[in-house]
Amino acid sequence: MAVISRTGQPLHEVDPCEWVDTLVDIAHAYAAEGCPDACYPDPVALLRGALMHYEAEA
């Protein structure tokens, strides 16, 4: 599953400076749905995956 940024692009196509904003959006969405901490996506894994795609495209 691709992580979509707040601009609607796959996270690996977005400037890395915008990744934090996207992760904050994800956290807010999970909190709004009342999800417990256990169901939050791992931000380190999300960033690692996006970085691998970003480096592969470069």
C-alpha positions as CSV (number, residue, x, y, z in Angstrom):
1,M,0.0,0.0,0.0
2,A,1.4,3.4,-1.0
3,V,1.5,6.2,1.5
4,I,-0.2,9.2,-0.1
5,S,1.0,12.7,0.8
6,R,-1.2,15.6,1.7
7,T,-0.7,16.8,-2.0
8,G,-2.2,13.5,-3.2
9,Q,1.1,12.1,-4.6
10,P,2.8,8.9,-3.4
11,L,5.2,9.8,-0.6
12,H,8.2,8.6,-2.5
13,E,7.5,11.3,-5.2
14,V,7.3,14.1,-2.6
15,D,10.2,16.3,-1.4
16,P,11.4,14.6,1.8
17,C,10.8,17.9,3.7
18,E,7.1,17.3,3.3
19,W,7.2,13.8,4.8
20,V,6.8,15.0,8.4
21,D,3.7,16.9,7.4
22,T,2.2,13.8,5.9
23,L,3.0,11.6,8.9
24,V,1.4,14.2,11.1
25,D,-1.7,14.1,8.9
26,I,-1.7,10.3,9.2
27,A,-1.5,10.5,13.0
28,H,-4.3,13.0,13.2
29,A,-6.5,10.8,10.9
30,Y,-5.9,7.7,13.2
31,A,-6.6,9.8,16.3
32,A,-9.8,11.2,14.8
33,E,-11.0,7.6,14.3
34,G,-10.3,6.7,17.9
35,C,-7.6,4.2,17.0
36,P,-5.5,3.0,19.9
37,D,-1.7,3.5,19.6
38,A,-1.2,-0.1,18.6
39,C,-2.9,0.5,15.2
40,Y,-0.8,3.5,14.2
41,P,1.5,2.9,11.3
42,D,5.2,2.8,12.2
43,P,6.5,6.2,11.1
44,V,10.1,4.9,10.9
45,A,9.0,2.1,8.5
46,L,7.0,4.6,6.5
47,L,9.9,6.9,6.1
48,R,12.3,4.1,5.4
49,G,10.1,2.7,2.6
50,A,9.6,6.2,1.1
51,L,13.3,6.9,1.2
52,M,14.1,3.6,-0.6
53,H,11.7,4.6,-3.4
54,Y,13.0,8.1,-3.5
55,E,16.6,6.9,-3.8
56,A,15.7,4.4,-6.4
57,E,14.0,7.1,-8.5
58,A,17.0,9.5,-8.2
